[in-house]
Amino acid sequence: MSTTSTAAPTTDLIAHARADAAAGLDDLLSAVGRLTADDLAGPSTLDGWTRGHVLAHVAGLATAMLGQARAAERGEVVPVYASPEARAAGIEAGAGRTVAEHLTVLGELRDDLAEAWPQPGAPLWDAPSGYRGGPLSGCLLAWWREVRIHSVDALAGTAQEVGYETWDDALIAHLREFLAVRLPDGVSVDDVAGDPRDVTAWLAGRVPATPLPGDLPELGPWPSAIPAR
């Protein structure tokens, strides 16, 4: 089976991920401020989740990754979430927030993350974390992926909708490498025909802007459901 890369990210990738994740959250905050209560209660692109659920998940993940950054600074390793049940309960509890409440929670997390993440090139990026047994840099990359992917999920069907054009070339390249583990044995990302951005959206379990040609293989689970090695 294909495996996700274990190579340490470069300082340039860390700097870019840190900046683009912050920009992505800023963009999401701006869009959320224009949503209505009906928008929040409406279905997202994710089965069983309203847009409010997606925003609560983004906030929950931001809180979890903030905890990882602060723990790394203390020289500690802590779980990303207390338990799967606690993660799910947090999402349900946050799903019903008002627009103003979502903005407050996400805005505070934006400021806290900006302060907590190390500067690019800092040795702390190599500190162990509770995320898949890897370093703190993996937490940043996870946050980068999630904020950009879930912005598309949360805003779809609203006047603030954004598409995969918000995923820049660096994120596309990173996602293609990270998600290649979902492909069956003997199949590489380059074997899947179509625009690279559409192939990446499909790999992420989303509907591509342009349908991909031919018969597509069945995707395996998201990498976080596959034991790290």
C-alpha positions as CSV (number, residue, x, y, z in Angstrom):
1,M,0.0,0.0,0.0
2,S,1.1,3.6,-0.6
3,T,2.2,5.4,2.5
4,T,2.2,9.1,3.4
5,S,5.5,10.8,3.4
6,T,7.6,10.7,6.6
7,A,10.0,13.4,5.3
8,A,10.2,16.4,7.6
9,P,8.7,19.5,6.0
10,T,11.1,22.2,4.8
11,T,11.2,25.5,6.6
12,D,9.7,27.1,3.4
13,L,6.7,24.7,3.6
14,I,6.2,25.4,7.3
15,A,6.3,29.1,6.7
16,H,3.9,28.8,3.8
17,A,1.5,26.5,5.7
18,R,1.6,28.8,8.7
19,A,0.8,31.9,6.6
20,D,-1.8,30.2,4.3
21,A,-3.7,28.6,7.2
22,A,-3.9,32.0,8.9
23,A,-5.1,33.6,5.7
24,G,-7.6,30.8,5.2
25,L,-9.0,31.3,8.7
26,D,-9.2,35.0,8.1
27,D,-11.2,34.4,4.9
28,L,-13.5,32.0,6.7
29,L,-14.2,34.5,9.4
30,S,-15.0,37.1,6.9
31,A,-17.4,34.8,5.1
32,V,-19.1,33.5,8.3
33,G,-19.8,37.1,9.3
34,R,-22.1,37.3,6.2
35,L,-24.0,34.1,6.9
36,T,-27.5,34.0,8.3
37,A,-28.9,31.7,11.0
38,D,-30.6,29.7,8.2
39,D,-27.3,29.3,6.5
40,L,-25.7,27.9,9.6
41,A,-28.6,25.4,10.1
42,G,-28.5,24.3,6.5
43,P,-26.8,21.1,5.3
44,S,-23.1,21.2,4.5
45,T,-21.4,19.0,2.0
46,L,-20.7,16.5,4.7
47,D,-23.3,13.9,5.4
48,G,-25.2,14.5,8.6
49,W,-23.5,17.8,9.4
50,T,-25.0,21.3,9.1
51,R,-22.7,24.2,8.3
52,G,-22.7,24.9,12.0
53,H,-21.2,21.4,12.6
54,V,-18.4,22.0,10.2
55,L,-17.5,25.3,11.9
56,A,-17.7,23.7,15.3
57,H,-15.3,21.0,14.0
58,V,-12.9,23.6,12.7
59,A,-13.0,25.3,16.1
60,G,-12.5,22.0,17.9
61,L,-9.5,21.1,15.7
62,A,-8.0,24.6,16.2
63,T,-8.4,24.1,20.0
64,A,-6.7,20.7,19.8
65,M,-3.8,22.0,17.7
66,L,-3.4,25.0,20.0
67,G,-3.1,22.5,22.8
68,Q,-0.4,20.6,20.9
69,A,1.6,23.7,20.3
70,R,1.4,24.8,24.0
71,A,2.3,21.2,25.2
72,A,5.3,21.1,22.9
73,E,6.5,24.4,24.3
74,R,6.3,22.8,27.8
75,G,8.1,19.7,26.6
76,E,5.0,17.6,27.0
77,V,3.1,15.2,24.7
78,V,-0.7,15.1,25.2
79,P,-3.5,13.5,23.2
80,V,-5.1,15.6,20.4
81,Y,-8.5,14.9,21.9
82,A,-9.5,13.5,25.3
83,S,-11.4,10.7,23.4
84,P,-13.4,10.3,20.2
85,E,-16.6,10.7,22.3
86,A,-15.3,14.1,23.6
87,R,-14.5,15.2,20.1
88,A,-18.0,14.3,18.9
89,A,-19.6,15.9,21.9
90,G,-17.7,19.1,21.3
91,I,-18.9,19.3,17.7
92,E,-22.5,18.8,18.7
93,A,-22.3,21.4,21.5
94,G,-20.8,23.9,19.1
95,A,-23.0,23.3,16.1
96,G,-25.8,25.4,17.4
97,R,-23.7,28.6,18.0
98,T,-25.0,31.8,16.5
99,V,-23.0,33.6,13.8
100,A,-21.7,36.0,16.5
101,E,-20.7,33.1,18.7
102,H,-18.9,31.3,15.9
103,L,-17.0,34.5,15.1
104,T,-16.0,35.0,18.7
105,V,-14.7,31.5,19.2
106,L,-12.9,31.3,15.9
107,G,-11.5,34.8,16.2
108,E,-10.0,34.0,19.7
109,L,-8.5,30.8,18.3
110,R,-7.0,32.7,15.4
111,D,-5.2,35.0,17.8
112,D,-4.1,32.3,20.1
113,L,-2.7,30.1,17.3
114,A,-0.8,33.1,15.8
115,E,0.9,33.4,19.2
116,A,1.4,29.7,19.9
117,W,2.9,28.5,16.6
118,P,6.7,28.7,16.6
119,Q,8.4,30.9,14.0
120,P,9.5,29.1,10.8
121,G,12.9,27.5,11.4
122,A,12.4,27.1,15.1
123,P,13.6,23.8,16.6
124,L,10.3,23.4,18.3
125,W,8.7,22.2,15.1
126,D,10.6,19.0,15.5
127,A,9.3,18.5,19.1
128,P,7.1,15.4,19.6
129,S,3.4,15.8,19.6
130,G,0.3,13.7,20.2
131,Y,-0.7,13.8,16.5
132,R,0.0,10.4,14.9
133,G,3.2,10.1,16.9
134,G,4.8,12.8,14.8
135,P,6.4,16.2,15.4
136,L,4.6,19.5,15.9
137,S,5.1,20.4,12.3
138,G,2.6,17.7,11.5
139,C,0.0,19.5,13.6
140,L,0.5,22.6,11.6
141,L,0.1,20.7,8.3
142,A,-3.1,19.1,9.6
143,W,-4.5,22.5,10.5
144,W,-3.6,23.9,7.1
145,R,-5.4,21.0,5.3
146,E,-8.5,21.2,7.5
147,V,-9.1,24.9,7.5
148,R,-8.8,25.1,3.7
149,I,-10.8,21.9,3.0
150,H,-13.6,22.7,5.5
151,S,-14.0,26.3,4.3
152,V,-15.2,24.8,1.0
153,D,-17.5,22.4,2.9
154,A,-18.9,25.0,5.3
155,L,-19.7,27.7,2.7
156,A,-21.0,25.6,-0.2
157,G,-24.5,26.6,-1.1
158,T,-24.3,30.0,0.4
159,A,-23.7,33.4,-1.1
160,Q,-20.2,33.1,0.4
161,E,-19.4,29.9,-1.4
162,V,-15.7,29.3,-2.3
163,G,-14.2,26.5,-4.4
164,Y,-11.1,24.5,-4.9
165,E,-9.4,27.6,-6.4
166,T,-8.7,28.6,-2.8
167,W,-6.3,25.6,-2.6
168,D,-3.0,27.0,-3.8
169,D,-0.4,25.0,-5.7
170,A,1.6,24.2,-2.5
171,L,-1.5,22.8,-0.8
172,I,-2.5,20.8,-3.9
173,A,1.0,19.2,-4.0
174,H,0.9,18.5,-0.2
175,L,-2.6,17.0,-0.4
176,R,-1.7,14.8,-3.3
177,E,1.2,13.4,-1.3
178,F,-0.7,13.1,1.9
179,L,-3.8,11.5,0.5
180,A,-2.0,9.0,-1.9
181,V,-2.3,6.4,0.9
182,R,-6.1,6.3,0.1
183,L,-5.4,4.7,-3.4
184,P,-5.3,0.9,-3.9
185,D,-2.0,-0.9,-4.1
186,G,-0.3,-0.3,-7.5
187,V,-2.2,2.9,-8.2
188,S,-0.5,6.2,-8.0
189,V,-1.9,9.7,-8.0
190,D,-0.4,10.2,-11.5
191,D,-2.4,7.3,-12.8
192,V,-5.7,9.2,-12.2
193,A,-6.6,11.3,-15.2
194,G,-8.0,14.8,-14.9
195,D,-7.1,18.3,-13.8
196,P,-4.7,18.0,-10.8
197,R,-7.0,20.2,-8.7
198,D,-10.0,18.0,-9.5
199,V,-8.0,14.8,-8.8
200,T,-7.0,16.3,-5.5
201,A,-10.6,17.2,-4.6
202,W,-11.6,13.6,-5.4
203,L,-8.8,12.2,-3.3
204,A,-10.1,14.4,-0.4
205,G,-13.5,12.8,-0.8
206,R,-15.1,15.8,-2.4
207,V,-16.9,16.3,-5.7
208,P,-14.5,17.7,-8.3
209,A,-15.5,20.8,-10.2
210,T,-15.2,18.8,-13.4
211,P,-16.0,15.1,-13.3
212,L,-13.0,12.8,-13.7
213,P,-12.9,10.5,-16.7
214,G,-12.9,6.8,-16.7
215,D,-13.5,4.2,-13.9
216,L,-12.1,5.5,-10.6
217,P,-10.7,3.1,-8.0
218,E,-12.4,2.9,-4.6
219,L,-10.7,5.1,-2.1
220,G,-9.5,3.9,1.3
221,P,-10.1,5.8,4.6
222,W,-8.7,9.2,5.4
223,P,-5.0,8.8,6.5
224,S,-5.8,9.5,10.1
225,A,-7.8,6.3,10.2
226,I,-4.8,4.3,9.1
227,P,-2.2,3.5,11.8
228,A,0.9,5.6,11.6
229,R,4.2,3.8,11.0
